[in-house]
Amino acid sequence: MGPVKEACEEPKRRSTQGCPKNARPRTLRELTMADLAFVVTTIAVFALVVLVAKGVAKL
């Protein structure tokens, strides 16, 4: 099993609640899109902070 599989798939990492029967492993594309969304959101937040800082500096 690769690192891309959900924790449900590996018995040693199984949670106490168990996994639903319809749980499926996440694909590499889903994980990549989640990472990309995180990076884009982080950049947008820092850009907003920079704009606010420039606006405050002009006061």
Backbone hydrogen bonds in HBPLUS format (Angstrom, degrees):
<---DONOR---> <-ACCEPTOR-->    atom                        ^
c    i                          cat <-CA-CA->   ^        H-A-AA   ^      H-
h    n   atom  resd res      DA  || num        DHA   H-A  angle D-A-AA Bond
n    s   type  num  typ     dist DA aas  dist angle  dist       angle   num
A0005-LYS N   A0002-GLY O   3.33 MM   3  5.96 165.3  2.35 116.4 119.9     1
A0009-GLU N   A0006-GLU O   3.12 MM   3  5.71 149.0  2.22 113.1 120.5     2
A0010-GLU N   A0007-ALA O   3.23 MM   3  5.66 148.6  2.34 108.6 116.3     3
A0013-ARG N   A0010-GLU O   3.12 MM   3  5.60 150.0  2.21 113.7 122.2     4
A0014-ARG N   A0011-PRO O   3.30 MM   3  5.09 167.4  2.32 104.4 106.4     5
A0018-GLY N   A0015-SER O   3.37 MM   3  5.47 146.3  2.49  98.2 107.0     6
A0023-ALA N   A0020-PRO O   3.11 MM   3  5.37 162.4  2.14 114.6 115.4     7
A0031-LEU N   A0027-THR O   3.16 MM   4  6.51 163.1  2.19 152.6 156.5     8
A0032-THR N   A0028-LEU O   2.87 MM   4  6.02 154.4  1.93 147.3 155.0     9
A0033-MET N   A0029-ARG O   2.91 MM   4  6.08 158.7  1.95 149.5 154.6    10
A0034-ALA N   A0030-GLU O   3.01 MM   4  6.23 151.8  2.10 144.0 151.8    11
A0035-ASP N   A0031-LEU O   2.98 MM   4  6.22 157.4  2.03 146.5 152.3    12
A0036-LEU N   A0032-THR O   2.89 MM   4  6.10 158.6  1.93 148.4 154.8    13
A0037-ALA N   A0033-MET O   2.89 MM   4  6.06 158.3  1.94 146.3 152.0    14
A0038-PHE N   A0034-ALA O   3.02 MM   4  6.24 153.8  2.09 144.6 151.5    15
A0039-VAL N   A0035-ASP O   2.98 MM   4  6.27 161.5  2.01 152.6 157.0    16
A0040-VAL N   A0036-LEU O   2.94 MM   4  6.12 168.4  1.95 155.3 158.4    17
A0041-THR N   A0037-ALA O   2.97 MM   4  6.03 160.7  2.00 145.6 151.2    18
A0042-THR N   A0038-PHE O   2.92 MM   4  6.09 157.8  1.97 148.1 154.4    19
A0043-ILE N   A0039-VAL O   2.97 MM   4  6.20 161.0  2.00 152.0 156.6    20
A0044-ALA N   A0040-VAL O   2.96 MM   4  6.15 157.3  2.01 147.3 153.8    21
A0045-VAL N   A0041-THR O   2.95 MM   4  6.19 154.8  2.02 149.3 155.6    22
A0046-PHE N   A0042-THR O   3.06 MM   4  6.32 164.6  2.09 150.7 154.4    23
A0047-ALA N   A0043-ILE O   2.91 MM   4  6.11 152.4  1.99 147.6 155.8    24
A0048-LEU N   A0044-ALA O   2.97 MM   4  6.17 152.7  2.04 144.5 151.6    25
A0049-VAL N   A0045-VAL O   2.96 MM   4  6.27 153.4  2.04 148.3 155.7    26
A0050-VAL N   A0046-PHE O   2.98 MM   4  6.23 154.2  2.05 145.9 152.4    27
A0051-LEU N   A0047-ALA O   2.99 MM   4  6.27 159.5  2.04 148.0 153.2    28
A0052-VAL N   A0048-LEU O   2.96 MM   4  6.19 160.6  2.00 150.7 155.8    29
A0053-ALA N   A0049-VAL O   2.92 MM   4  6.09 158.5  1.96 147.7 153.9    30
A0054-LYS N   A0050-VAL O   2.93 MM   4  6.18 155.1  1.99 150.7 157.0    31
A0055-GLY N   A0051-LEU O   2.98 MM   4  6.21 154.9  2.05 145.7 152.8    32
A0056-VAL N   A0052-VAL O   2.91 MM   4  6.16 154.3  1.98 150.4 157.3    33
A0057-ALA N   A0053-ALA O   2.96 MM   4  6.10 149.6  2.05 142.2 150.7    34
A0058-LYS N   A0054-LYS O   3.23 MM   4  6.44 137.1  2.42 140.0 149.4    35
A0059-LEU N   A0056-VAL O   3.14 MM   3  5.38 150.2  2.23 104.2 113.1    36
